[in-house]
Amino acid sequence: MAALPGVRVFLKTCQSLSCQRPFRFVPVQLASTGPSRTFSSESPKQPVNPENETLIQSLSLMGVDLTMARRRQPGVLRKDCTNEKGLARFLQGKGASLKTIASIVSRYPRSITRSVEHLEQRWRLWRNVFQTDAEIVSILDRSPESFFRSSDNGNLEKNIAFLTSLGLNSKDLHRMLTTAPRTFSNSVELNKQMVEFLEDICAELGGDDPEQFAKTVIARNLYILIRSTRRVRANIDNLRASLHLSDSELLVLLQGHGAEILDLSSEYLKKNFQNLLQKMTVLGCQEADVKKLLIGYPMILYIGPETLNRKIDCLLKGGVTVTQILKKPKVLDYSTQNITERLTELQRVGYDFSKNGINILDSSRKRFVAKMEKLSSEEGNPEL
């Protein structure tokens, strides 16, 4: 007797995976039509299925960190049907080492549930964005979730097509896949909602190119598509109210660096702004100074209150003035430890910030070391 279509699909799926234990079909007792019985309101705990010992042995031979795998996705280790051997062969064929494969499975055990057919299709989609297999292997090594999190290849393909239609290039998609992969797990409709919302914001502020505005904001803030429109709206409203911005000023800000902070929690953004305003006011700054600072460098609102205050105090103690900080706020991007170490080295050679400015604090490590070598050799020379 020929198998039913549904059964044929089920059997074909199982054949594509490495089944560690045979499936057990348990008969289900149909509900009785007789008199009902009263049951206790407390349902008994369902026993947890034991781990698949054959799978555990297989993963152990692969070098997988089982302790980490149990912590990350314990349910995978209880599955009867997995594809760890097929996954290993597939990734080896793409240039991944055995150590890399073991690390990927340790950190994202669900990767072993993907069939070879699924892996091949997803790899082809990623190759539309990345130039080489080695690039993809490198990303999997850093963030296996970005590749394995979603099992819906059709949705991934639609999202790539949609985001490309917005004018985002392969470089933008490359960065998005590596830093905000959840974007591609969203439904296309959800991503469209954010795009339409951004276009509406542009029109509301008097912009004449809503589509370009949306593209610019997304390209500047790759996380925005995994945030809610409510959060983004709250942040836009807070920036307008806090900085007393006109529509045209707000539009310019959002198309510039202001886009980079729209994904923050609205409460976090509000708290950081209030702290910055209070700190700078205590140091003698006017509200106009703070407004100018934030329009020029809104990324400062990423820094939490305690950290920001500590960095500013460190710079002031080291001889930097508030005015210099206002003119060169990017110096606050560096860690407190980095700032402290640089100030100590500069004090050792008698560096004068009032004469030479603070650009040296906002330089790469290589350039800073080269400058310090030059200053050390000129120590004692009044002309730096």
C-alpha positions in Angstrom: 0.0 0.0 0.0 1.5 3.4 -1.0 2.4 5.8 1.8 0.3 8.8 2.3 1.9 12.1 1.0 2.4 13.5 4.6 4.1 10.3 5.6 6.4 10.4 2.6 7.5 13.9 3.4 8.1 12.9 7.1 10.2 9.9 6.0 12.2 11.9 3.5 13.0 14.5 6.2 14.2 11.9 8.6 16.5 10.3 5.9 18.2 13.7 5.4 19.2 13.8 9.1 21.4 11.5 11.2 18.8 9.8 13.5 20.6 8.7 16.6 17.7 6.6 18.0 14.6 5.1 16.3 11.4 7.0 16.6 8.9 5.4 19.0 5.2 5.8 18.0 3.0 5.8 21.2 -0.7 5.0 20.7 -2.9 7.7 22.0 -6.1 6.8 23.9 -9.1 8.7 22.6 -11.3 10.6 25.0 -14.1 8.5 26.4 -17.7 9.6 25.7 -18.8 8.2 29.2 -19.3 10.2 32.4 -16.6 12.7 33.2 -14.3 12.4 36.1 -12.9 15.1 38.4 -9.2 15.6 38.2 -6.8 17.4 40.6 -6.1 21.0 39.6 -2.4 20.3 40.0 -1.2 18.4 36.9 1.7 16.1 37.5 5.1 17.1 36.3 6.0 15.8 32.9 9.2 13.8 33.0 12.1 15.3 31.1 13.4 13.1 28.4 16.9 11.9 29.0 19.9 13.0 26.9 20.6 11.1 23.8 23.6 9.1 24.8 24.6 8.3 21.2 24.5 12.0 20.4 26.5 12.9 23.5 29.2 10.4 22.5 29.2 11.8 18.9 29.6 15.4 20.1 32.3 14.4 22.6 34.3 12.9 19.8 33.9 16.1 17.8 35.5 18.0 20.7 32.2 19.9 21.6 32.2 21.5 25.0 29.2 19.6 26.4 29.0 21.8 29.6 28.6 24.9 27.4 26.1 23.2 25.1 23.9 22.1 28.0 23.9 25.6 29.4 23.1 27.2 26.0 20.4 24.9 24.5 20.0 21.7 26.6 16.9 20.5 24.7 19.0 19.8 21.6 20.9 17.1 23.5 17.7 15.2 24.1 16.8 15.0 20.4 16.5 11.7 18.6 17.2 13.1 15.1 20.2 15.4 14.5 22.8 16.1 11.8 26.1 16.8 13.6 28.1 14.6 11.2 26.5 16.2 8.1 27.1 19.7 9.6 30.8 18.9 10.2 31.3 17.6 6.7 29.5 20.6 5.2 31.6 23.2 7.2 34.8 21.3 6.6 34.0 21.5 2.9 33.8 25.3 3.3 37.2 25.5 4.9 36.3 25.4 8.6 38.7 23.6 10.9 37.5 20.9 13.3 38.3 23.2 16.2 36.0 25.9 14.7 33.2 23.4 14.1 33.4 22.2 17.7 33.3 25.8 19.0 30.3 26.6 16.8 28.3 23.6 18.0 29.3 24.3 21.7 28.0 27.8 21.5 25.0 27.2 19.3 23.9 23.5 19.6 20.8 24.0 17.5 23.1 24.2 14.5 23.2 20.3 14.4 19.4 20.2 13.7 19.8 21.8 10.3 19.7 19.5 7.3 22.4 19.6 4.6 19.8 20.8 2.1 19.0 23.7 4.4 22.7 24.5 5.0 23.4 24.6 1.3 20.5 26.9 0.5 21.4 29.3 3.4 25.0 29.3 2.3 24.0 30.3 -1.3 21.9 33.2 0.1 24.8 34.4 2.3 27.1 34.2 -0.7 24.9 36.8 -2.4 26.2 39.2 0.3 29.7 37.9 1.1 32.5 37.4 -1.5 34.1 34.2 -0.2 33.4 31.1 1.9 36.2 32.1 4.2 34.3 35.3 5.2 31.2 33.3 6.2 33.3 30.8 8.1 34.9 33.7 10.0 31.5 35.1 11.0 30.2 31.7 12.1 33.3 31.4 14.3 32.6 34.8 15.9 28.8 34.5 16.0 27.2 31.2 15.0 23.7 32.6 16.0 23.8 34.9 13.0 23.8 32.0 10.6 21.8 29.4 12.5 19.3 31.4 14.5 16.5 31.3 11.9 15.5 28.2 10.0 13.4 30.1 7.4 15.5 30.4 4.3 12.5 31.8 2.3 12.1 34.7 4.8 15.9 35.4 4.6 15.7 35.5 0.8 12.8 37.9 0.9 14.5 40.2 3.4 17.7 40.4 1.4 15.6 41.3 -1.7 13.6 43.9 0.3 16.6 45.6 1.9 18.4 45.6 -1.4 15.4 47.3 -2.9 15.8 50.2 -0.4 19.2 50.9 -1.9 21.3 49.3 0.8 24.4 47.8 -0.8 26.2 44.6 -0.1 28.5 46.4 2.4 25.4 47.5 4.4 23.9 43.9 4.3 27.3 42.5 5.2 27.5 44.7 8.4 23.8 43.9 9.2 24.3 40.1 9.0 27.3 40.3 11.2 26.0 42.8 13.8 22.2 42.6 13.7 21.3 39.2 12.3 17.9 39.3 13.9 16.9 41.7 11.2 16.7 38.8 8.8 14.6 36.8 11.2 12.0 39.5 11.3 9.1 39.0 8.9 9.4 41.3 5.8 6.2 43.0 6.9 7.7 43.9 10.2 10.8 45.4 8.5 8.5 47.3 6.1 6.7 48.8 9.1 9.9 50.4 10.4 10.8 51.7 6.9 7.3 53.2 6.4 7.5 54.7 9.9 10.9 56.4 9.1 9.5 57.7 5.8 6.5 59.2 7.7 8.9 60.9 10.2 10.7 62.5 7.2 7.5 63.8 5.8 6.4 65.0 9.2 9.6 67.1 9.6 9.3 68.6 6.1 11.8 66.4 4.4 11.6 66.1 0.6 13.0 62.6 0.1 11.5 60.1 2.6 13.0 57.0 0.9 16.5 58.4 1.1 15.9 59.4 4.7 14.9 55.9 5.7 17.8 54.4 3.9 20.3 56.8 5.5 18.9 56.1 9.0 19.1 52.4 8.6 22.6 52.5 7.1 23.8 54.6 10.1 22.0 52.4 12.7 21.9 48.8 11.7 20.0 47.9 15.0 17.0 50.0 14.3 15.1 47.3 12.4 15.1 45.1 15.5 13.7 47.8 17.6 10.1 48.9 17.9 8.7 52.0 16.2 7.4 53.0 19.7 11.0 53.1 21.0 12.3 55.1 18.1 9.4 57.6 18.2 10.0 58.1 22.0 13.7 58.8 21.3 12.9 61.3 18.5 10.4 63.1 20.7 12.9 63.2 23.6 15.6 64.7 21.4 13.3 67.3 20.1 12.0 68.3 23.5 15.4 68.1 25.3 17.4 70.1 22.7 14.5 72.4 21.7 15.0 71.6 18.1 13.0 72.9 15.1 11.8 70.5 12.5 14.6 71.3 10.2 17.3 70.9 12.9 15.8 67.6 14.0 15.8 66.4 10.4 19.4 67.2 10.0 20.3 65.5 13.3 18.5 62.3 12.4 20.1 62.1 9.0 23.5 62.5 10.7 24.9 61.0 13.9 21.6 61.3 15.7 20.5 58.2 13.8 23.1 56.2 15.7 21.4 56.6 19.1 17.8 55.9 18.0 18.0 52.2 19.1 18.7 53.0 22.7 16.2 52.5 25.4 14.2 55.8 25.7 14.6 55.7 29.5 18.4 55.2 29.2 18.6 58.0 26.7 16.6 60.4 28.9 18.7 59.5 32.0 22.0 60.0 30.2 20.9 63.4 28.9 19.8 64.6 32.3 23.1 63.5 33.8 25.1 65.2 31.1 23.2 68.4 31.4 23.6 68.4 35.2 27.4 67.6 35.0 28.1 70.3 32.4 26.0 72.9 34.3 28.0 72.3 37.5 31.2 72.9 35.4 29.9 76.2 34.3 28.5 75.4 30.9 25.3 76.9 29.5 22.4 74.9 28.1 23.3 76.1 24.7 26.8 74.5 25.1 25.2 71.2 25.8 22.9 71.5 22.8 25.9 72.3 20.6 27.8 69.3 22.0 24.9 66.9 21.4 24.1 68.1 17.9 27.8 67.7 17.1 28.3 64.4 18.9 25.1 62.7 20.1 27.0 59.4 20.6 28.0 60.8 24.0 24.5 59.7 25.1 25.7 56.1 24.8 27.9 56.6 27.9 26.2 55.8 31.2 26.2 58.5 34.0 28.9 57.1 36.3 31.3 56.3 33.4 30.8 59.7 31.8 31.4 61.6 35.0 34.5 59.5 35.8 36.0 60.2 32.4 35.3 64.0 32.6 36.8 64.2 36.1 39.8 62.3 34.9 40.4 64.7 32.0 39.9 67.8 34.2 42.3 66.4 36.8 44.9 65.8 34.1 44.9 69.3 32.9 42.3 69.3 30.1 39.7 72.1 30.2 35.9 71.9 29.9 36.1 74.0 26.7 38.5 71.5 25.2 36.2 68.6 26.0 33.3 70.5 24.4 35.4 71.0 21.2 36.7 67.5 21.1 34.1 65.2 22.8 35.3 62.1 20.9 38.1 61.8 23.5 35.3 60.5 25.8 35.1 57.4 23.6 38.2 55.9 25.2 38.0 53.9 28.4 38.8 55.6 31.7 41.9 53.4 32.0 43.1 54.4 28.6 42.6 58.1 29.3 44.4 57.8 32.6 47.4 56.0 31.1 47.8 58.6 28.3 47.5 61.5 30.7 50.2 60.0 33.0 52.6 59.5 30.0 52.0 63.0 28.8 52.5 64.5 32.3 55.8 62.7 32.4 57.1 64.6 29.4 55.5 67.9 30.5 52.9 68.1 27.8 51.0 71.4 27.8 47.4 71.0 26.8 46.8 74.7 26.8 49.5 75.1 24.1 49.1 71.9 22.1 45.5 71.0 22.5 44.1 67.5 23.2 44.1 65.9 19.7 46.9 63.6 21.0 44.4 62.0 23.4 42.1 61.2 20.4 44.6 59.3 18.3 45.2 55.7 17.5 47.5 53.7 19.8 50.1 53.5 17.0 50.1 57.3 16.5 50.1 58.0 20.2 53.2 55.8 20.8 55.0 57.4 17.9 54.2 60.9 19.3 55.4 59.9 22.7 58.7 58.6 21.4 59.2 61.9 19.7 58.3 63.9 22.8 60.5 61.8 25.0 63.5 62.5 22.7 62.7 66.2 22.9 62.2 66.2 26.6 63.8 69.4 28.0 63.4 71.2 24.7 60.9 74.0 25.2 59.7 73.7 21.6 57.6 70.5 21.4 
